[in-house]
Amino acid sequence: MATYTKQANGITTAISIERAADDRYISIQIRSHKGFEIIEGAHIWIPVTEFQKFCEAAIKEAEQSA
């Protein structure tokens, strides 16, 4: 699992990415909270093949713009 956290104006936003139990999906959780109160949250599952396509496109775009 990979987690990215950023804090600004007293609000913490965390994004966690991990493979789901059956290895066919990527689980992405996004949560914003202030103290212990969750302000917003989402949990989505993306097929691994679609996530790989997204990552490959992002890498290609970054290489072209470098």
Predicted model as a PDB file, atoms N, CA, C, CB and O in Angstrom, pLDDT in the B-factor column:
MODEL        1                                                                  
ATOM      1  N   MET A   1       0.847  -1.172   0.000  1.00 82.00           N  
ATOM      2  CA  MET A   1       0.000   0.000   0.000  1.00 82.00           C  
ATOM      3  C   MET A   1       0.892   1.233   0.000  1.00 82.00           C  
ATOM      4  CB  MET A   1      -0.963  -0.001   1.218  1.00 82.00           C  
ATOM      5  O   MET A   1       1.947   1.263   0.633  1.00 82.00           O  
ATOM      6  N   ALA A   2       0.443   2.239  -0.719  1.00 88.00           N  
ATOM      7  CA  ALA A   2       1.123   3.523  -0.733  1.00 88.00           C  
ATOM      8  C   ALA A   2       0.140   4.577  -0.242  1.00 88.00           C  
ATOM      9  CB  ALA A   2       1.664   3.869  -2.159  1.00 88.00           C  
ATOM     10  O   ALA A   2      -1.034   4.563  -0.611  1.00 88.00           O  
ATOM     11  N   THR A   3       0.623   5.484   0.586  1.00 90.00           N  
ATOM     12  CA  THR A   3      -0.239   6.541   1.112  1.00 90.00           C  
ATOM     13  C   THR A   3       0.458   7.882   0.951  1.00 90.00           C  
ATOM     14  CB  THR A   3      -0.594   6.284   2.602  1.00 90.00           C  
ATOM     15  O   THR A   3       1.645   8.022   1.245  1.00 90.00           O  
ATOM     16  N   TYR A   4      -0.290   8.853   0.484  1.00 90.00           N  
ATOM     17  CA  TYR A   4       0.193  10.221   0.363  1.00 90.00           C  
ATOM     18  C   TYR A   4      -0.699  11.084   1.238  1.00 90.00           C  
ATOM     19  CB  TYR A   4       0.192  10.715  -1.132  1.00 90.00           C  
ATOM     20  O   TYR A   4      -1.924  10.994   1.163  1.00 90.00           O  
ATOM     21  N   THR A   5      -0.090  11.918   2.063  1.00 91.00           N  
ATOM     22  CA  THR A   5      -0.853  12.778   2.973  1.00 91.00           C  
ATOM     23  C   THR A   5      -0.371  14.212   2.828  1.00 91.00           C  
ATOM     24  CB  THR A   5      -0.713  12.300   4.448  1.00 91.00           C  
ATOM     25  O   THR A   5       0.828  14.475   2.738  1.00 91.00           O  
ATOM     26  N   LYS A   6      -1.322  15.132   2.805  1.00 92.00           N  
ATOM     27  CA  LYS A   6      -0.988  16.555   2.753  1.00 92.00           C  
ATOM     28  C   LYS A   6      -1.904  17.296   3.715  1.00 92.00           C  
ATOM     29  CB  LYS A   6      -1.124  17.122   1.299  1.00 92.00           C  
ATOM     30  O   LYS A   6      -3.089  16.984   3.830  1.00 92.00           O  
ATOM     31  N   GLN A   7      -1.343  18.277   4.402  1.00 92.00           N  
ATOM     32  CA  GLN A   7      -2.120  19.061   5.353  1.00 92.00           C  
ATOM     33  C   GLN A   7      -2.047  20.534   4.968  1.00 92.00           C  
ATOM     34  CB  GLN A   7      -1.608  18.843   6.801  1.00 92.00           C  
ATOM     35  O   GLN A   7      -0.973  21.064   4.682  1.00 92.00           O  
ATOM     36  N   ALA A   8      -3.215  21.189   4.965  1.00 92.00           N  
ATOM     37  CA  ALA A   8      -3.283  22.625   4.682  1.00 92.00           C  
ATOM     38  C   ALA A   8      -4.517  23.195   5.361  1.00 92.00           C  
ATOM     39  CB  ALA A   8      -3.316  22.903   3.144  1.00 92.00           C  
ATOM     40  O   ALA A   8      -5.588  22.590   5.330  1.00 92.00           O  
ATOM     41  N   ASN A   9      -4.364  24.342   5.964  1.00 90.00           N  
ATOM     42  CA  ASN A   9      -5.478  25.047   6.624  1.00 90.00           C  
ATOM     43  C   ASN A   9      -6.212  24.175   7.642  1.00 90.00           C  
ATOM     44  CB  ASN A   9      -6.467  25.540   5.581  1.00 90.00           C  
ATOM     45  O   ASN A   9      -7.429  24.282   7.789  1.00 90.00           O  
ATOM     46  N   GLY A  10      -5.484  23.323   8.336  1.00 89.00           N  
ATOM     47  CA  GLY A  10      -6.079  22.485   9.367  1.00 89.00           C  
ATOM     48  C   GLY A  10      -6.817  21.260   8.842  1.00 89.00           C  
ATOM     49  O   GLY A  10      -7.415  20.517   9.621  1.00 89.00           O  
ATOM     50  N   ILE A  11      -6.781  21.042   7.532  1.00 92.00           N  
ATOM     51  CA  ILE A  11      -7.444  19.882   6.921  1.00 92.00           C  
ATOM     52  C   ILE A  11      -6.381  18.937   6.381  1.00 92.00           C  
ATOM     53  CB  ILE A  11      -8.425  20.320   5.783  1.00 92.00           C  
ATOM     54  O   ILE A  11      -5.467  19.356   5.671  1.00 92.00           O  
ATOM     55  N   THR A  12      -6.507  17.677   6.719  1.00 92.00           N  
ATOM     56  CA  THR A  12      -5.581  16.660   6.237  1.00 92.00           C  
ATOM     57  C   THR A  12      -6.275  15.821   5.180  1.00 92.00           C  
ATOM     58  CB  THR A  12      -5.070  15.770   7.401  1.00 92.00           C  
ATOM     59  O   THR A  12      -7.389  15.341   5.392  1.00 92.00           O  
ATOM     60  N   THR A  13      -5.620  15.645   4.048  1.00 93.00           N  
ATOM     61  CA  THR A  13      -6.145  14.802   2.980  1.00 93.00           C  
ATOM     62  C   THR A  13      -5.172  13.648   2.780  1.00 93.00           C  
ATOM     63  CB  THR A  13      -6.349  15.613   1.651  1.00 93.00           C  
ATOM     64  O   THR A  13      -3.966  13.852   2.645  1.00 93.00           O  
ATOM     65  N   ALA A  14      -5.714  12.434   2.763  1.00 93.00           N  
ATOM     66  CA  ALA A  14      -4.894  11.241   2.580  1.00 93.00           C  
ATOM     67  C   ALA A  14      -5.417  10.444   1.391  1.00 93.00           C  
ATOM     68  CB  ALA A  14      -4.888  10.369   3.864  1.00 93.00           C  
ATOM     69  O   ALA A  14      -6.623  10.260   1.232  1.00 93.00           O  
ATOM     70  N   ILE A  15      -4.495   9.979   0.564  1.00 93.00           N  
ATOM     71  CA  ILE A  15      -4.827   9.113  -0.565  1.00 93.00           C  
ATOM     72  C   ILE A  15      -4.058   7.816  -0.368  1.00 93.00           C  
ATOM     73  CB  ILE A  15      -4.479   9.791  -1.951  1.00 93.00           C  
ATOM     74  O   ILE A  15      -2.833   7.826  -0.250  1.00 93.00           O  
ATOM     75  N   SER A  16      -4.776   6.701  -0.332  1.00 93.00           N  
ATOM     76  CA  SER A  16      -4.153   5.389  -0.164  1.00 93.00           C  
ATOM     77  C   SER A  16      -4.469   4.536  -1.382  1.00 93.00           C  
ATOM     78  CB  SER A  16      -4.644   4.694   1.142  1.00 93.00           C  
ATOM     79  O   SER A  16      -5.611   4.479  -1.840  1.00 93.00           O  
ATOM     80  N   ILE A  17      -3.438   3.873  -1.901  1.00 91.00           N  
ATOM     81  CA  ILE A  17      -3.597   3.011  -3.069  1.00 91.00           C  
ATOM     82  C   ILE A  17      -3.026   1.642  -2.726  1.00 91.00           C  
ATOM     83  CB  ILE A  17      -2.892   3.619  -4.331  1.00 91.00           C  
ATOM     84  O   ILE A  17      -1.908   1.536  -2.223  1.00 91.00           O  
ATOM     85  N   GLU A  18      -3.808   0.583  -3.005  1.00 92.00           N  
ATOM     86  CA  GLU A  18      -3.324  -0.776  -2.781  1.00 92.00           C  
ATOM     87  C   GLU A  18      -4.066  -1.752  -3.679  1.00 92.00           C  
ATOM     88  CB  GLU A  18      -3.488  -1.176  -1.306  1.00 92.00           C  
ATOM     89  O   GLU A  18      -5.141  -1.440  -4.192  1.00 92.00           O  
ATOM     90  N   ARG A  19      -3.497  -2.923  -3.868  1.00 88.00           N  
ATOM     91  CA  ARG A  19      -4.180  -3.961  -4.628  1.00 88.00           C  
ATOM     92  C   ARG A  19      -5.263  -4.573  -3.757  1.00 88.00           C  
ATOM     93  CB  ARG A  19      -3.185  -5.046  -5.119  1.00 88.00           C  
ATOM     94  O   ARG A  19      -5.066  -4.799  -2.563  1.00 88.00           O  
ATOM     95  N   ALA A  20      -6.411  -4.840  -4.373  1.00 82.00           N  
ATOM     96  CA  ALA A  20      -7.496  -5.496  -3.647  1.00 82.00           C  
ATOM     97  C   ALA A  20      -7.130  -6.970  -3.444  1.00 82.00           C  
ATOM     98  CB  ALA A  20      -8.855  -5.356  -4.416  1.00 82.00           C  
ATOM     99  O   ALA A  20      -6.191  -7.476  -4.058  1.00 82.00           O  
ATOM    100  N   ALA A  21      -7.873  -7.641  -2.588  1.00 77.00           N  
ATOM    101  CA  ALA A  21      -7.542  -9.009  -2.184  1.00 77.00           C  
ATOM    102  C   ALA A  21      -7.444  -9.987  -3.350  1.00 77.00           C  
ATOM    103  CB  ALA A  21      -8.566  -9.504  -1.213  1.00 77.00           C  
ATOM    104  O   ALA A  21      -6.620 -10.901  -3.312  1.00 77.00           O  
ATOM    105  N   ASP A  22      -8.267  -9.817  -4.387  1.00 80.00           N  
ATOM    106  CA  ASP A  22      -8.233 -10.792  -5.478  1.00 80.00           C  
ATOM    107  C   ASP A  22      -7.232 -10.447  -6.582  1.00 80.00           C  
ATOM    108  CB  ASP A  22      -9.602 -10.919  -6.077  1.00 80.00           C  
ATOM    109  O   ASP A  22      -7.166 -11.158  -7.584  1.00 80.00           O  
ATOM    110  N   ASP A  23      -6.458  -9.382  -6.426  1.00 83.00           N  
ATOM    111  CA  ASP A  23      -5.407  -8.959  -7.358  1.00 83.00           C  
ATOM    112  C   ASP A  23      -5.910  -8.513  -8.726  1.00 83.00           C  
ATOM    113  CB  ASP A  23      -4.444 -10.071  -7.545  1.00 83.00           C  
ATOM    114  O   ASP A  23      -5.101  -8.295  -9.629  1.00 83.00           O  
ATOM    115  N   ARG A  24      -7.211  -8.371  -8.904  1.00 90.00           N  
ATOM    116  CA  ARG A  24      -7.724  -7.890 -10.188  1.00 90.00           C  
ATOM    117  C   ARG A  24      -8.045  -6.405 -10.149  1.00 90.00           C  
ATOM    118  CB  ARG A  24      -8.964  -8.671 -10.585  1.00 90.00           C  
ATOM    119  O   ARG A  24      -8.267  -5.791 -11.192  1.00 90.00           O  
ATOM    120  N   TYR A  25      -8.071  -5.824  -8.960  1.00 92.00           N  
ATOM    121  CA  TYR A  25      -8.460  -4.428  -8.816  1.00 92.00           C  
ATOM    122  C   TYR A  25      -7.459  -3.666  -7.957  1.00 92.00           C  
ATOM    123  CB  TYR A  25      -9.858  -4.326  -8.212  1.00 92.00           C  
ATOM    124  O   TYR A  25      -6.763  -4.235  -7.116  1.00 92.00           O  
ATOM    125  N   ILE A  26      -7.410  -2.356  -8.198  1.00 92.00           N  
ATOM    126  CA  ILE A  26      -6.657  -1.433  -7.361  1.00 92.00           C  
ATOM    127  C   ILE A  26      -7.690  -0.695  -6.508  1.00 92.00           C  
ATOM    128  CB  ILE A  26      -5.770  -0.430  -8.225  1.00 92.00           C  
ATOM    129  O   ILE A  26      -8.682  -0.189  -7.033  1.00 92.00           O  
ATOM    130  N   SER A  27      -7.464  -0.634  -5.229  1.00 91.00           N  
ATOM    131  CA  SER A  27      -8.341   0.070  -4.303  1.00 91.00           C  
ATOM    132  C   SER A  27      -7.744   1.450  -4.031  1.00 91.00           C  
ATOM    133  CB  SER A  27      -8.529  -0.738  -2.974  1.00 91.00           C  
ATOM    134  O   SER A  27      -6.581   1.567  -3.644  1.00 91.00           O  
ATOM    135  N   ILE A  28      -8.547   2.488  -4.235  1.00 91.00           N  
ATOM    136  CA  ILE A  28      -8.100   3.854  -3.981  1.00 91.00           C  
ATOM    137  C   ILE A  28      -9.053   4.485  -2.978  1.00 91.00           C  
ATOM    138  CB  ILE A  28      -8.037   4.692  -5.302  1.00 91.00           C  
ATOM    139  O   ILE A  28     -10.260   4.551  -3.209  1.00 91.00           O  
ATOM    140  N   GLN A  29      -8.501   4.948  -1.864  1.00 92.00           N  
ATOM    141  CA  GLN A  29      -9.297   5.622  -0.834  1.00 92.00           C  
ATOM    142  C   GLN A  29      -8.786   7.050  -0.682  1.00 92.00           C  
ATOM    143  CB  GLN A  29      -9.228   4.856   0.532  1.00 92.00           C  
ATOM    144  O   GLN A  29      -7.585   7.287  -0.561  1.00 92.00           O  
ATOM    145  N   ILE A  30      -9.712   7.983  -0.690  1.00 92.00           N  
ATOM    146  CA  ILE A  30      -9.371   9.391  -0.509  1.00 92.00           C  
ATOM    147  C   ILE A  30     -10.217   9.916   0.645  1.00 92.00           C  
ATOM    148  CB  ILE A  30      -9.610  10.225  -1.830  1.00 92.00           C  
ATOM    149  O   ILE A  30     -11.441   9.785   0.642  1.00 92.00           O  
ATOM    150  N   ARG A  31      -9.554  10.510   1.628  1.00 91.00           N  
ATOM    151  CA  ARG A  31     -10.257  11.034   2.804  1.00 91.00           C  
ATOM    152  C   ARG A  31      -9.694  12.403   3.177  1.00 91.00           C  
ATOM    153  CB  ARG A  31     -10.136  10.052   4.003  1.00 91.00           C  
ATOM    154  O   ARG A  31      -8.480  12.609   3.212  1.00 91.00           O  
ATOM    155  N   SER A  32     -10.599  13.324   3.452  1.00 93.00           N  
ATOM    156  CA  SER A  32     -10.212  14.620   4.007  1.00 93.00           C  
ATOM    157  C   SER A  32     -10.836  14.713   5.387  1.00 93.00           C  
ATOM    158  CB  SER A  32     -10.667  15.820   3.084  1.00 93.00           C  
ATOM    159  O   SER A  32     -12.024  14.442   5.563  1.00 93.00           O  
ATOM    160  N   HIS A  33     -10.040  15.092   6.349  1.00 90.00           N  
ATOM    161  CA  HIS A  33     -10.589  15.211   7.699  1.00 90.00           C  
ATOM    162  C   HIS A  33      -9.967  16.378   8.450  1.00 90.00           C  
ATOM    163  CB  HIS A  33     -10.373  13.918   8.476  1.00 90.00           C  
ATOM    164  O   HIS A  33      -8.852  16.818   8.170  1.00 90.00           O  
ATOM    165  N   LYS A  34     -10.732  16.851   9.405  1.00 90.00           N  
ATOM    166  CA  LYS A  34     -10.291  17.929  10.290  1.00 90.00           C  
ATOM    167  C   LYS A  34     -10.390  17.363  11.692  1.00 90.00           C  
ATOM    168  CB  LYS A  34     -11.160  19.259  10.118  1.00 90.00           C  
ATOM    169  O   LYS A  34     -11.490  17.147  12.200  1.00 90.00           O  
ATOM    170  N   GLY A  35      -9.260  17.123  12.315  1.00 84.00           N  
ATOM    171  CA  GLY A  35      -9.258  16.427  13.596  1.00 84.00           C  
ATOM    172  C   GLY A  35      -9.746  15.005  13.365  1.00 84.00           C  
ATOM    173  O   GLY A  35      -9.207  14.290  12.521  1.00 84.00           O  
ATOM    174  N   PHE A  36     -10.765  14.596  14.111  1.00 82.00           N  
ATOM    175  CA  PHE A  36     -11.326  13.252  13.941  1.00 82.00           C  
ATOM    176  C   PHE A  36     -12.572  13.247  13.054  1.00 82.00           C  
ATOM    177  CB  PHE A  36     -11.666  12.659  15.298  1.00 82.00           C  
ATOM    178  O   PHE A  36     -13.141  12.187  12.795  1.00 82.00           O  
ATOM    179  N   GLU A  37     -12.994  14.413  12.590  1.00 85.00           N  
ATOM    180  CA  GLU A  37     -14.209  14.514  11.771  1.00 85.00           C  
ATOM    181  C   GLU A  37     -13.869  14.360  10.293  1.00 85.00           C  
ATOM    182  CB  GLU A  37     -14.922  15.863  12.017  1.00 85.00           C  
ATOM    183  O   GLU A  37     -13.071  15.129   9.755  1.00 85.00           O  
ATOM    184  N   ILE A  38     -14.472  13.368   9.634  1.00 84.00           N  
ATOM    185  CA  ILE A  38     -14.264  13.178   8.196  1.00 84.00           C  
ATOM    186  C   ILE A  38     -15.134  14.186   7.457  1.00 84.00           C  
ATOM    187  CB  ILE A  38     -14.603  11.707   7.752  1.00 84.00           C  
ATOM    188  O   ILE A  38     -16.350  14.230   7.643  1.00 84.00           O  
ATOM    189  N   ILE A  39     -14.502  14.985   6.628  1.00 88.00           N  
ATOM    190  CA  ILE A  39     -15.213  16.000   5.860  1.00 88.00           C  
ATOM    191  C   ILE A  39     -15.708  15.408   4.544  1.00 88.00           C  
ATOM    192  CB  ILE A  39     -14.304  17.220   5.597  1.00 88.00           C  
ATOM    193  O   ILE A  39     -16.869  15.587   4.176  1.00 88.00           O  
ATOM    194  N   GLU A  40     -14.834  14.709   3.845  1.00 88.00           N  
ATOM    195  CA  GLU A  40     -15.188  14.063   2.587  1.00 88.00           C  
ATOM    196  C   GLU A  40     -14.435  12.751   2.494  1.00 88.00           C  
ATOM    197  CB  GLU A  40     -14.868  14.976   1.368  1.00 88.00           C  
ATOM    198  O   GLU A  40     -13.376  12.586   3.099  1.00 88.00           O  
ATOM    199  N   GLY A  41     -14.987  11.825   1.738  1.00 89.00           N  
ATOM    200  CA  GLY A  41     -14.298  10.566   1.547  1.00 89.00           C  
ATOM    201  C   GLY A  41     -14.838   9.830   0.336  1.00 89.00           C  
ATOM    202  O   GLY A  41     -16.002   9.984  -0.034  1.00 89.00           O  
ATOM    203  N   ALA A  42     -13.986   9.037  -0.271  1.00 91.00           N  
ATOM    204  CA  ALA A  42     -14.391   8.223  -1.413  1.00 91.00           C  
ATOM    205  C   ALA A  42     -13.550   6.957  -1.410  1.00 91.00           C  
ATOM    206  CB  ALA A  42     -14.232   9.004  -2.762  1.00 91.00           C  
ATOM    207  O   ALA A  42     -12.399   6.957  -0.974  1.00 91.00           O  
ATOM    208  N   HIS A  43     -14.137   5.891  -1.900  1.00 91.00           N  
ATOM    209  CA  HIS A  43     -13.423   4.620  -2.027  1.00 91.00           C  
ATOM    210  C   HIS A  43     -13.835   4.022  -3.359  1.00 91.00           C  
ATOM    211  CB  HIS A  43     -13.738   3.636  -0.825  1.00 91.00           C  
ATOM    212  O   HIS A  43     -15.008   3.715  -3.568  1.00 91.00           O  
ATOM    213  N   ILE A  44     -12.881   3.856  -4.258  1.00 91.00           N  
ATOM    214  CA  ILE A  44     -13.196   3.303  -5.576  1.00 91.00           C  
ATOM    215  C   ILE A  44     -12.271   2.129  -5.880  1.00 91.00           C  
ATOM    216  CB  ILE A  44     -13.071   4.391  -6.674  1.00 91.00           C  
ATOM    217  O   ILE A  44     -11.182   2.012  -5.320  1.00 91.00           O  
ATOM    218  N   TRP A  45     -12.726   1.277  -6.769  1.00 91.00           N  
ATOM    219  CA  TRP A  45     -11.921   0.154  -7.236  1.00 91.00           C  
ATOM    220  C   TRP A  45     -11.767   0.289  -8.741  1.00 91.00           C  
ATOM    221  CB  TRP A  45     -12.568  -1.220  -6.852  1.00 91.00           C  
ATOM    222  O   TRP A  45     -12.748   0.509  -9.450  1.00 91.00           O  
ATOM    223  N   ILE A  46     -10.545   0.158  -9.230  1.00 92.00           N  
ATOM    224  CA  ILE A  46     -10.241   0.253 -10.653  1.00 92.00           C  
ATOM    225  C   ILE A  46      -9.585  -1.061 -11.075  1.00 92.00           C  
ATOM    226  CB  ILE A  46      -9.309   1.486 -10.965  1.00 92.00           C  
ATOM    227  O   ILE A  46      -8.703  -1.554 -10.373  1.00 92.00           O  
ATOM    228  N   PRO A  47     -10.002  -1.643 -12.218  1.00 92.00           N  
ATOM    229  CA  PRO A  47      -9.326  -2.852 -12.690  1.00 92.00           C  
ATOM    230  C   PRO A  47      -7.827  -2.582 -12.888  1.00 92.00           C  
ATOM    231  CB  PRO A  47      -9.967  -3.350 -14.013  1.00 92.00           C  
ATOM    232  O   PRO A  47      -7.443  -1.516 -13.369  1.00 92.00           O  
ATOM    233  N   VAL A  48      -7.001  -3.537 -12.520  1.00 90.00           N  
ATOM    234  CA  VAL A  48      -5.546  -3.381 -12.618  1.00 90.00           C  
ATOM    235  C   VAL A  48      -5.133  -3.000 -14.037  1.00 90.00           C  
ATOM    236  CB  VAL A  48      -4.835  -4.678 -12.192  1.00 90.00           C  
ATOM    237  O   VAL A  48      -4.263  -2.149 -14.221  1.00 90.00           O  
ATOM    238  N   THR A  49      -5.750  -3.623 -15.040  1.00 90.00           N  
ATOM    239  CA  THR A  49      -5.380  -3.323 -16.426  1.00 90.00           C  
ATOM    240  C   THR A  49      -5.642  -1.859 -16.779  1.00 90.00           C  
ATOM    241  CB  THR A  49      -6.147  -4.231 -17.384  1.00 90.00           C  
ATOM    242  O   THR A  49      -4.841  -1.248 -17.486  1.00 90.00           O  
ATOM    243  N   GLU A  50      -6.739  -1.292 -16.304  1.00 91.00           N  
ATOM    244  CA  GLU A  50      -7.040   0.119 -16.562  1.00 91.00           C  
ATOM    245  C   GLU A  50      -6.070   1.032 -15.819  1.00 91.00           C  
ATOM    246  CB  GLU A  50      -8.484   0.441 -16.154  1.00 91.00           C  
ATOM    247  O   GLU A  50      -5.649   2.061 -16.347  1.00 91.00           O  
ATOM    248  N   PHE A  51      -5.721   0.656 -14.600  1.00 88.00           N  
ATOM    249  CA  PHE A  51      -4.768   1.446 -13.818  1.00 88.00           C  
ATOM    250  C   PHE A  51      -3.402   1.452 -14.499  1.00 88.00           C  
ATOM    251  CB  PHE A  51      -4.649   0.891 -12.379  1.00 88.00           C  
ATOM    252  O   PHE A  51      -2.728   2.481 -14.527  1.00 88.00           O  
ATOM    253  N   GLN A  52      -2.988   0.305 -15.050  1.00 90.00           N  
ATOM    254  CA  GLN A  52      -1.716   0.225 -15.759  1.00 90.00           C  
ATOM    255  C   GLN A  52      -1.720   1.127 -16.990  1.00 90.00           C  
ATOM    256  CB  GLN A  52      -1.420  -1.222 -16.165  1.00 90.00           C  
ATOM    257  O   GLN A  52      -0.732   1.810 -17.260  1.00 90.00           O  
ATOM    258  N   LYS A  53      -2.825   1.138 -17.740  1.00 93.00           N  
ATOM    259  CA  LYS A  53      -2.938   2.012 -18.915  1.00 93.00           C  
ATOM    260  C   LYS A  53      -2.824   3.474 -18.500  1.00 93.00           C  
ATOM    261  CB  LYS A  53      -4.276   1.770 -19.651  1.00 93.00           C  
ATOM    262  O   LYS A  53      -2.147   4.260 -19.162  1.00 93.00           O  
ATOM    263  N   PHE A  54      -3.485   3.835 -17.405  1.00 89.00           N  
ATOM    264  CA  PHE A  54      -3.430   5.202 -16.899  1.00 89.00           C  
ATOM    265  C   PHE A  54      -1.991   5.586 -16.543  1.00 89.00           C  
ATOM    266  CB  PHE A  54      -4.347   5.359 -15.670  1.00 89.00           C  
ATOM    267  O   PHE A  54      -1.531   6.671 -16.898  1.00 89.00           O  
ATOM    268  N   CYS A  55      -1.281   4.696 -15.843  1.00 89.00           N  
ATOM    269  CA  CYS A  55       0.099   4.976 -15.440  1.00 89.00           C  
ATOM    270  C   CYS A  55       1.015   5.094 -16.650  1.00 89.00           C  
ATOM    271  CB  CYS A  55       0.613   3.884 -14.503  1.00 89.00           C  
ATOM    272  O   CYS A  55       1.866   5.982 -16.698  1.00 89.00           O  
ATOM    273  N   GLU A  56       0.849   4.206 -17.628  1.00 93.00           N  
ATOM    274  CA  GLU A  56       1.670   4.259 -18.837  1.00 93.00           C  
ATOM    275  C   GLU A  56       1.444   5.565 -19.597  1.00 93.00           C  
ATOM    276  CB  GLU A  56       1.362   3.060 -19.746  1.00 93.00           C  
ATOM    277  O   GLU A  56       2.396   6.167 -20.093  1.00 93.00           O  
ATOM    278  N   ALA A  57       0.188   6.005 -19.690  1.00 93.00           N  
ATOM    279  CA  ALA A  57      -0.120   7.272 -20.369  1.00 93.00           C  
ATOM    280  C   ALA A  57       0.487   8.447 -19.625  1.00 93.00           C  
ATOM    281  CB  ALA A  57      -1.638   7.462 -20.497  1.00 93.00           C  
ATOM    282  O   ALA A  57       1.007   9.374 -20.246  1.00 93.00           O  
ATOM    283  N   ALA A  58       0.427   8.417 -18.295  1.00 91.00           N  
ATOM    284  CA  ALA A  58       0.995   9.503 -17.485  1.00 91.00           C  
ATOM    285  C   ALA A  58       2.514   9.564 -17.650  1.00 91.00           C  
ATOM    286  CB  ALA A  58       0.630   9.316 -15.997  1.00 91.00           C  
ATOM    287  O   ALA A  58       3.084  10.652 -17.738  1.00 91.00           O  
ATOM    288  N   ILE A  59       3.169   8.405 -17.691  1.00 93.00           N  
ATOM    289  CA  ILE A  59       4.631   8.363 -17.882  1.00 93.00           C  
ATOM    290  C   ILE A  59       4.993   8.897 -19.255  1.00 93.00           C  
ATOM    291  CB  ILE A  59       5.172   6.922 -17.710  1.00 93.00           C  
ATOM    292  O   ILE A  59       5.927   9.687 -19.392  1.00 93.00           O  
ATOM    293  N   LYS A  60       4.261   8.469 -20.270  1.00 93.00           N  
ATOM    294  CA  LYS A  60       4.522   8.917 -21.642  1.00 93.00           C  
ATOM    295  C   LYS A  60       4.372  10.431 -21.747  1.00 93.00           C  
ATOM    296  CB  LYS A  60       3.568   8.216 -22.633  1.00 93.00           C  
ATOM    297  O   LYS A  60       5.203  11.096 -22.366  1.00 93.00           O  
ATOM    298  N   GLU A  61       3.324  10.973 -21.150  1.00 92.00           N  
ATOM    299  CA  GLU A  61       3.105  12.419 -21.179  1.00 92.00           C  
ATOM    300  C   GLU A  61       4.225  13.161 -20.458  1.00 92.00           C  
ATOM    301  CB  GLU A  61       1.755  12.767 -20.546  1.00 92.00           C  
ATOM    302  O   GLU A  61       4.690  14.200 -20.925  1.00 92.00           O  
ATOM    303  N   ALA A  62       4.654  12.625 -19.322  1.00 92.00           N  
ATOM    304  CA  ALA A  62       5.748  13.271 -18.570  1.00 92.00           C  
ATOM    305  C   ALA A  62       7.048  13.248 -19.369  1.00 92.00           C  
ATOM    306  CB  ALA A  62       5.957  12.571 -17.207  1.00 92.00           C  
ATOM    307  O   ALA A  62       7.802  14.221 -19.359  1.00 92.00           O  
ATOM    308  N   GLU A  63       7.309  12.155 -20.050  1.00 93.00           N  
ATOM    309  CA  GLU A  63       8.542  12.056 -20.862  1.00 93.00           C  
ATOM    310  C   GLU A  63       8.507  13.040 -22.026  1.00 93.00           C  
ATOM    311  CB  GLU A  63       8.729  10.615 -21.398  1.00 93.00           C  
ATOM    312  O   GLU A  63       9.529  13.636 -22.367  1.00 93.00           O  
ATOM    313  N   GLN A  64       7.343  13.209 -22.633  1.00 92.00           N  
ATOM    314  CA  GLN A  64       7.222  14.131 -23.770  1.00 92.00           C  
ATOM    315  C   GLN A  64       7.343  15.584 -23.347  1.00 92.00           C  
ATOM    316  CB  GLN A  64       5.897  13.920 -24.477  1.00 92.00           C  
ATOM    317  O   GLN A  64       7.829  16.412 -24.117  1.00 92.00           O  
ATOM    318  N   SER A  65       6.914  15.904 -22.146  1.00 88.00           N  
ATOM    319  CA  SER A  65       6.969  17.284 -21.689  1.00 88.00           C  
ATOM    320  C   SER A  65       8.301  17.642 -21.034  1.00 88.00           C  
ATOM    321  CB  SER A  65       5.850  17.541 -20.724  1.00 88.00           C  
ATOM    322  O   SER A  65       8.549  18.805 -20.718  1.00 88.00           O  
ATOM    323  N   ALA A  66       9.155  16.640 -20.833  1.00 75.00           N  
ATOM    324  CA  ALA A  66      10.464  16.897 -20.187  1.00 75.00           C  
ATOM    325  C   ALA A  66      11.469  17.471 -21.171  1.00 75.00           C  
ATOM    326  CB  ALA A  66      11.028  15.602 -19.575  1.00 75.00           C  
ATOM    327  O   ALA A  66      12.610  17.744 -20.799  1.00 75.00           O  
TER     328      ALA A  66                                                      
ENDMDL                                                                          
END                                                                             
